[in-house]
Amino acid sequence: MASETLKGLAPDTLADRAYRAIRDAVTTGELRPGQKVTERGLAERLSVSPTPVREAIRRLEQDGLLERTGPRTVQVAAVGDAAIQDLAEVEVALRGMVARFAARHASPAQLDQLDTVLDEADDLLIVIKQRHHAGQDVARHLDRLLDTMQRFNEVVEACAHNPVLVRLLGQTRVFSWPERRARLIERIAGNDRFGLDRYSSHRALVRALRAGDSATAEALVVDDARGGLGDLLAAPARS
């Protein structure tokens, strides 16, 4: 829980975590546009002091996600399409930079781990296709596939060996992982081929990382991220 993970950390880390927790609540709709919140209320919600929450609010105001209505009161902003598109471009660029660094710094063990994760994903994809064609439920296997691909992304980020860059990426994602998962499931439910046109790029990315080809790795990730975000932004969140 947020309160458990926030305790006992340095103030700057507390502010980072408070930022992500509040941002996730906004992007998932837990905090809705126009809803008013207070520094004290958010601090109690996260079981932290008001100081890190105050810093998190300042950053969220800069992001355009919160609007100040009083000295200690803010409300959730109605984020316009233009602001979301701007944020998406930032995320795409940062993900490309992560791939560039990963091509320079990935260890052989990390590269082998990426191949292993993709092997697991391939096996799950085969099972999902078979069950889908047989008219059987695929929800459990789809959940495992999504978790596996998230693990792939996390290993790529670890390959970059650049915690500052990865931290920035985490702070600028358009969707939190729960929201991203909900939108992916929504789209796949309507189109079982959703996203498969970009799936092959993951193997190509690992080849580029093994070759130390930072330009190709960045181009592959930028193209995949731009297409993926574009599709997800067009998908309504599951209620």
N, C-alpha and C positions, 0 to 999 in steps of 0.2 A: 504494500500500500504506500501511497505517497508520503504519509506521515512517518512511516517507518524508514523509508529510504532517505528522507530529508534530514533526519536527526543526526547530530554528531559530525556534520561536515563543515568545512571552512565557509565563511560568509560569502565569498565569491561563488563557490560551488552551490551554496544554498540558493543564491540569486539565479543561477543557471537553471537549477532544477525547478524553482518556482516559476520561472519563465516558461519552461517547457510544459509544466503541469497546467498552468493557466491557458497557455496557447492551445494545448490539446483539448481543454474543455471548450474553448471557443470554436475550434475547427470541427469538433465532433458534434457541436450543437448543444452540448450540455449547458453551456452559457450562450444564450440566444441574443441575436442582434437587438439592441435597445435595452437589454437587461442591465440594471444598475447594480454595481458591486462596490464594496468598500475595502480599503486596505486591511482593516481589522477583520472583516468577514473572510477575506481570502487567506489571511494569516491563520485564522482559526481553522479554516478548511484544510490547510496544508500542514497544520501543527508546527508552525514556525513563527518567529517574531515578525513584526511589521517591516523591519529593515530590508530583508531580501525581497519581500513582496513589493516594497516601494520601488526598488531597483528594477524588478521584473516588469512592473507596470510602466515605468519610463520607457523601457525597451519595446514593450507592446504598443505604447502610444506611437513610438517612432515607426513601428511596423504598420501602423494604421488599423490595428485590431481593437484597440481601446481608445475611448475619447474621454477626456476629463470633463466632469460636470461640477466639480467642487474641489476644495482643498484636499479632501481625503476620499473623494467619490469619483468613480469612473463608470462608463457604460460601454457595453460591447458595441463596436462600430458595425455598420452595415458595409462590408467590404465590397467595393465595386469590381466589375469584371476587369477593368484596366489594372487595378492594384494587384489582383490575383495573377494576371498575366505577367506583370512585372516580377512578382515573387517567383513565379514558375521559371522565368528566364534566369534568375539568380540561382535557383536550385539546379537547373540544367548545367549552368556554367561551373558550379562548384562540384557537381558530380563528375564532370569532365576532368576537372583538375585533380580530383581524387584518383581517377584512372591514370592520369599522367604520372603522378607520384608513385602509384602502385607499380607501373612499368619500370620505374627506376629502382625500387626498393623491395619488391616482393621476394621472399625467400623461397628456395626450392620446396620446402615443406608446406608453405602457404599455397603455392601453386598446385601442389599435389592435392591439398585439401579442397581447392576449388574444383578440380576434376572429380574428386570423390563426391562432392555435393551435387554436381551436375549429373553424375551417374545415378545418384539417388532420385533426382528429379526426372531423369529419363524413364526410370523404372516406374515411378508413380504415374507419369503421363501415359505410359502404355496401359496400365491398369485402369486409369480413368477413361481412356478411349474405349477399352473393351467393355467396361461396365456401362458406359453411356450408350453404346450401340446395342447392348443387351437390355436396355431399359431399366437398369439397376441404379440405385442411389449412389452418388459419387461424392456426397458432401464431406464425409470423413477423409477420403483420399485427397480431395481438393484442398481441405484445410492443411493437410500434411505437405502438399505441394507448395502452397503459399508460404508456409513456414520455412520450407527448404530453400525457396528462392530468396526469402528474406535473409536466411543464413548466408547464402552466396553473397548478397550485397554487403553484409557485415564483414565477411572475410576480405572482400575487395577493399573495404575501408581500412581494415587492419593492415593490409598489404602496403598502404600508402605510408605508414609509419609517420604520420603527420597529425597528431592529436588536435592541433589548433584548427586545421582545415576540416577535419571530421566534425569537430565541435561546431564550427560555423555552419556546416551542412545540416547538422541536426537542428540548428536554430532557425533555418530558413526553409525547411520543407513545407510545401503547400499543404500536404496532408500528414497527419499523424499516422502511425501504423494501423491502429484500429479503424480509422476512417478510410485509409487506403484499402485495407482488407475488405471492408463493407462494399466499397465501390467496385472492387475487382469481382467479388462474388456476384454482385448485381449484374455486371456486364456478362460474366461467363454464363450465368443462368439464362440469359437471352441469346447468347451466341457461344457455343462450345469451342469455336475457333478463335475466340477473342485473345489477342496477344501472341498467338503462335507464330505470326509473321516476324516477330522480333526475337523469338526464343533462340533461334540458331545463332544470334549475335553473341550469346554468352560463351559459346565454345570459341568463337572467333576472338573474343576478348581475352580468354585465357591464352590463346596462341600468341596474341600480341604482347601480353604480359611476359610470357616465357621468352619472347624474342627481344624484350626490352624496348619495344617499339611504342614509345609514349604517344606519338602523334596519332597512330592508328588506334591505340587504346582509347584515347580521349575522343576521337571522332566516333567510334563505335558507341561509347556510352552516351555522348551528347545526342546522337541520333535516336538511340533507344529511349533515353529519358524524355526527350522532347515529344516523341510519338506517344509514349506511355502516359505522360501528364496530359497531353492533349486529349487522349481518349478518356481518361478519368475525369477531367474537368467537364466533359460532355455528359458524364453519367451522374444521375441523381443519387444522393446518398440513401442508403436503405434506412427506412424509418423504424 
